[in-house]
Amino acid sequence: MNPVVQAIQTYWSGRSDREQVLLAIMFVMLAGLIGYLLLARPLIDFHQQARNDYAGSMRLYRAIEADAETYRALSSSGAAQIGSGQSLRSIVGSLAIGNQIAIARMIPGDDGSLTVNIERAETRAVMSWLIDLEERYGVQVMASTMDREGNEYAQISLVLRRGGGG
């Protein structure tokens, strides 16, 4: 027989019935604690994190849905005034000032596009500005990225191009 097992059997047989019962209860409780810490707790934490991620995704979905509805409402209330001899840069800058949007950078592209970076602006003002650009001057958004900051503000990067190519 293994010397370790033999030592355990000797120790066990040297204990009284009461001590054996107490030791058995202690080992069962210890096994339960280890099982909880190694198996159940990580599963519970994973489940809670999944619930939090889902709740955050739903909040973001509802915010995007509300912004899309705002965009539809603003776009249906505007009037079209296409055509202008102004440069794309001056059109974008003047309408941004009118909508109280601070543009951080405007970088003209070789293909007639204009990359516009906005560090922090109100989401509704940006939507209204983009609608004005499209309806009044035919300026279209070719690419965009938007990082929300809270419920009302966003950091935005846009690539704009006039519908007529310049």
Disulfide bonds with the S-S distance in Angstrom:
none
